[in-house]
Amino acid sequence: MTLPADSHVHSEWSWDTGGPQSHAVGRMRATCAHAVKIGLPALFFTEHLDIPDTWRAEPEDLMPHQQDFINGAGRVDFPPFDAEGYFDAIDRMRHDFPDLRIHTGVEFGQPHLFGAQAEEIVDLDLIDRVLGSLHTLDLGEGAAEPNMLFREHEPAAVMHSYLDEVPVMVRGSDVFEVFTHVDYAIRQWPTEAVGPFDPRPFEEAFRAAMRSIADGGRALEMNTRRLWPWIPQWWAEEGGRTVSIGSDAHTPDAIAENFPEATAMLEHFGFRPGSVAEELWTKSRPL
């Protein structure tokens, strides 16, 4: 089968890989080389467009190579996205890998809150694909990622609050085309404390979040880090028409991970690829 484009890929130009001054230098080149090796026709380097010093964290909330970004106030602080350096790197990769279609992108965290700040960092009109991510939530003590919030609040309440914020984000920003990893909070679900995650108690909240994304004319990402069949099923049932497929890879060997399984799942629920690998998958038949 022809693989679809990987629409969610990170390199050294994302702060959470350590940044372009870290051990991650060369990751974009290695990712392109691996893409060619596995026959991936195209990819989008969707680097993190997060606003520094806007959420709090403790060392346990970050990977070891990220913990130096916690400042004296207990907030995550890092150099802003280097748009100029990133675009230069993209141009070099396009020259060096002419058989791989390389597209620009950003993963914009909390776009409904930080539109003005983002405009000072990068012109989003120059970006091929803008993903919108909900990484943090403020439940009264200052914004934090779900893993910290799960320690501070009842987990079900955190999950409902996260899903309630999705329509707020959709209404509050029109700069992003794709809502990415709607299951982000599940990644950090406190399994040891409360047991494995069960989506059924949160079904209507997930469905309401998905309806807001569909009604807002956005695509939903099929994030292949973890495949949940209920996500494409509920998305289709709630009027979702378009899907992107992304590995959320932060290392070269993770690109296109689980793509055969993801595409089979999407096809089962009536989604079909476009005429080229970069196009969003669209719903072709009712359930």
TIKOL-288600 format. One line per 2 residues: number of its first residue (from 0); for each residue x, y, z of C-alpha. Coordinates in Angstrom, 2 decimals, padded with zeros to 5 digits, m for minus. Layout:
# TIKOL-288600
NUM = X,Y,Z; ... .
This chain:
# TIKOL-288600
0 = 000.00,000.00,000.00; 001.02,003.63,m000.51 .
2 = 001.54,005.29,002.83; m000.23,008.59,003.51 .
4 = 001.83,011.61,004.45; 002.84,011.77,008.08 .
6 = 001.13,015.01,009.06; 002.59,015.36,012.56 .
8 = 006.37,015.15,012.88; 008.83,016.93,015.19 .
10 = 012.55,017.58,014.83; 015.26,019.54,016.61 .
12 = 013.21,022.69,015.94; 010.71,021.66,018.62 .
14 = 011.61,022.82,022.12; 010.71,019.48,023.73 .
16 = 013.36,017.60,021.76; 015.97,019.78,023.43 .
18 = 016.03,022.44,020.74; 018.48,023.13,017.90 .
20 = 021.41,023.57,020.31; 020.99,020.10,021.82 .
22 = 021.87,016.49,021.07; 018.87,016.49,018.73 .
24 = 020.74,018.43,016.02; 020.47,016.46,012.81 .
26 = 017.14,014.89,013.72; 015.36,016.53,010.78 .
28 = 017.93,015.11,008.38; 017.76,011.66,009.97 .
30 = 013.96,011.77,009.81; 014.03,012.57,006.11 .
32 = 016.50,009.76,005.48; 014.30,007.30,007.37 .
34 = 011.22,008.49,005.48; 012.92,007.73,002.18 .
36 = 014.03,004.33,003.49; 010.49,003.24,004.43 .
38 = 008.89,004.67,001.29; 007.01,007.54,002.92 .
40 = 006.05,009.90,000.08; 005.59,013.07,002.12 .
42 = 005.64,014.54,005.61; 004.92,017.73,007.51 .
44 = 007.45,018.98,010.07; 004.95,020.38,012.57 .
46 = 007.19,021.95,015.20; 005.85,023.07,018.54 .
48 = 004.60,026.64,018.57; 004.20,026.97,022.33 .
50 = 004.52,030.22,024.23; 007.30,030.08,026.85 .
52 = 006.58,030.60,030.55; 002.82,030.06,030.25 .
54 = 002.36,026.88,032.27; 003.68,025.36,035.47 .
56 = 005.34,021.99,035.95; 007.42,019.89,038.28 .
58 = 010.45,017.84,037.16; 008.43,014.63,037.13 .
60 = 006.16,016.16,034.49; 008.98,016.44,031.95 .
62 = 011.50,014.10,030.40; 015.05,014.36,031.80 .
64 = 016.36,016.40,028.85; 013.48,018.87,029.31 .
66 = 013.78,019.48,033.04; 016.28,022.32,032.68 .
68 = 013.47,024.34,031.12; 011.73,024.67,034.50 .
70 = 012.56,028.14,035.82; 012.75,029.44,039.37 .
72 = 009.02,030.11,039.41; 008.25,026.48,038.56 .
74 = 007.17,027.28,035.02; 008.32,025.83,031.71 .
76 = 010.51,028.42,030.01; 012.44,027.85,026.79 .
78 = 013.60,029.79,023.72; 010.69,030.57,021.39 .
80 = 010.32,028.76,018.09; 013.09,029.85,015.71 .
82 = 011.07,030.35,012.54; 013.97,031.65,010.46 .
84 = 016.22,028.73,011.37; 013.41,026.28,010.77 .
86 = 012.60,027.58,007.29; 016.28,027.49,006.36 .
88 = 016.49,023.87,007.50; 013.38,022.97,005.48 .
90 = 014.96,024.47,002.36; 018.12,022.39,002.91 .
92 = 016.13,019.19,003.36; 014.11,019.83,000.21 .
94 = 017.35,020.26,m001.71; 018.97,017.16,m000.21 .
96 = 015.91,014.87,m000.42; 014.27,015.73,m003.75 .
98 = 012.19,012.53,m003.83; 010.51,013.30,m000.49 .
100 = 007.79,015.95,m000.43; 008.58,018.02,002.66 .
102 = 006.00,020.46,003.99; 006.07,023.06,006.73 .
104 = 003.86,022.98,009.77; 003.43,023.97,013.39 .
106 = 001.63,022.43,016.32; 000.16,025.52,017.96 .
108 = m000.57,024.98,021.65; m003.66,026.75,023.00 .
110 = m004.18,028.91,019.88; m007.32,030.47,021.36 .
112 = m005.20,032.02,024.12; m001.98,033.02,022.39 .
114 = m002.80,034.27,018.91; m001.15,037.65,019.39 .
116 = 002.03,036.16,020.87; 002.29,033.66,018.03 .
118 = 002.08,036.41,015.42; 005.28,037.87,016.86 .
120 = 007.08,034.55,016.38; 005.98,033.30,012.96 .
122 = 003.74,034.31,010.08; 001.24,031.44,010.00 .
124 = 000.30,032.33,006.43; 003.68,030.87,005.42 .
126 = 002.88,027.50,007.02; 001.47,024.61,004.99 .
128 = m000.44,023.01,007.87; m001.33,024.37,011.29 .
130 = m002.30,021.85,013.95; m004.15,023.06,017.02 .
132 = m003.32,021.39,020.32; m004.82,021.62,023.78 .
134 = m001.88,020.78,026.03; m002.65,022.80,029.16 .
136 = m005.65,023.82,031.22; m006.16,026.30,034.05 .
138 = m008.33,024.94,036.85; m007.64,027.87,039.15 .
140 = m004.03,027.46,040.17; m002.48,028.45,036.86 .
142 = m002.23,026.52,033.63; m000.68,023.05,033.76 .
144 = m000.63,019.87,031.75; m003.04,017.06,032.66 .
146 = m000.43,015.00,034.50; m000.06,017.73,037.15 .
148 = m003.78,018.42,037.21; m004.53,014.74,037.80 .
150 = m002.43,014.93,040.98; m004.25,018.02,042.18 .
152 = m007.86,017.23,041.25; m010.20,014.31,040.86 .
154 = m009.22,012.70,037.54; m012.72,012.53,036.08 .
156 = m013.21,016.23,036.77; m009.95,017.02,034.97 .
158 = m011.01,014.96,031.96; m014.39,016.65,031.74 .
160 = m012.79,020.08,032.08; m010.32,019.24,029.33 .
162 = m013.07,018.14,026.96; m015.19,021.17,027.84 .
164 = m012.29,023.39,026.74; m012.23,021.90,023.24 .
166 = m015.25,023.90,021.97; m013.81,027.01,023.61 .
168 = m010.60,026.52,021.66; m012.45,025.93,018.38 .
170 = m014.61,029.04,018.82; m011.65,031.10,019.97 .
172 = m009.26,030.53,017.06; m009.61,030.06,013.32 .
174 = m005.89,029.71,012.56; m005.68,025.93,012.84 .
176 = m006.92,023.39,010.31; m006.59,020.20,012.35 .
178 = m007.40,019.48,015.99; m004.67,017.12,017.07 .
180 = m004.60,014.30,019.66; m008.04,014.79,021.21 .
182 = m006.94,011.94,023.51; m004.00,013.97,024.87 .
184 = m005.19,013.88,028.48; m005.62,010.10,028.29 .
186 = m001.87,009.75,027.70; m001.33,011.02,031.23 .
188 = m004.28,009.27,032.89; m003.23,008.14,036.43 .
190 = m003.65,004.42,035.82; m001.81,003.37,038.98 .
192 = m004.09,005.48,041.15; m007.50,004.92,039.54 .
194 = m007.11,002.05,037.09; m007.06,001.91,033.29 .
196 = m008.86,004.58,031.32; m012.41,003.71,030.29 .
198 = m013.86,006.05,027.66; m017.49,005.11,028.33 .
200 = m018.10,007.50,031.28; m016.78,010.33,029.07 .
202 = m018.52,009.35,025.84; m020.94,012.26,025.64 .
204 = m018.20,014.74,026.55; m015.96,013.35,023.81 .
206 = m018.83,013.40,021.35; m019.66,017.02,022.22 .
208 = m016.02,017.99,021.74; m015.95,016.21,018.39 .
210 = m019.18,017.90,017.28; m017.65,021.26,018.01 .
212 = m014.60,020.40,015.90; m016.77,019.15,013.03 .
214 = m019.14,022.11,013.22; m016.11,024.40,013.19 .
216 = m015.03,022.96,009.85; m011.84,021.42,011.20 .
218 = m010.29,018.02,010.65; m009.57,015.61,013.49 .
220 = m006.17,014.01,013.72; m005.82,010.26,013.87 .
222 = m002.81,010.29,016.17; m001.14,006.93,015.79 .
224 = 000.78,006.89,019.05; m002.18,004.97,020.41 .
226 = m005.08,003.68,018.33; m008.54,003.96,019.86 .
228 = m011.25,002.61,017.51; m013.92,004.63,019.28 .
230 = m012.28,007.89,018.16; m012.89,007.50,014.40 .
232 = m016.24,005.84,015.11; m017.55,008.68,017.29 .
234 = m016.00,011.27,014.98; m017.86,009.84,011.99 .
236 = m021.10,009.55,013.95; m020.86,013.17,015.11 .
238 = m020.50,014.56,011.61; m016.73,014.53,011.22 .
240 = m015.84,014.62,007.54; m012.06,014.93,007.39 .
242 = m009.12,013.29,009.12; m005.36,013.79,009.11 .
244 = m002.97,011.00,010.04; 000.06,011.78,012.17 .
246 = 002.55,009.81,014.20; 003.52,012.69,016.52 .
248 = 007.04,011.37,016.05; 009.81,013.02,018.07 .
250 = 012.48,010.60,016.84; 013.25,009.53,013.26 .
252 = 012.35,005.87,013.75; 008.85,006.76,014.99 .
254 = 007.58,008.34,011.77; 004.59,006.58,010.20 .
256 = 004.31,004.34,013.27; 001.15,002.20,013.21 .
258 = 000.06,003.69,009.87; m001.17,000.40,008.31 .
260 = m003.40,m000.25,011.32; m004.60,003.37,011.43 .
262 = m005.53,003.47,007.76; m007.38,000.15,008.02 .
264 = m009.33,001.51,010.98; m010.23,004.70,009.11 .
266 = m011.34,002.76,006.06; m013.57,000.62,008.27 .
268 = m015.41,003.75,009.38; m015.81,005.10,005.87 .
270 = m012.85,007.43,005.42; m010.88,007.39,002.19 .
272 = m007.59,008.97,001.07; m007.35,011.87,m001.32 .
274 = m005.68,011.90,m004.72; m002.26,012.61,m003.20 .
276 = m000.71,011.51,000.07; m000.81,014.99,001.62 .
278 = m004.57,015.41,001.34; m006.85,014.91,004.30 .
280 = m008.87,011.69,004.34; m012.57,012.27,003.82 .
282 = m015.76,010.47,004.82; m017.14,008.63,001.84 .
284 = m020.14,006.72,003.14; m022.53,006.85,006.09 .
286 = m022.15,004.38,008.95 .
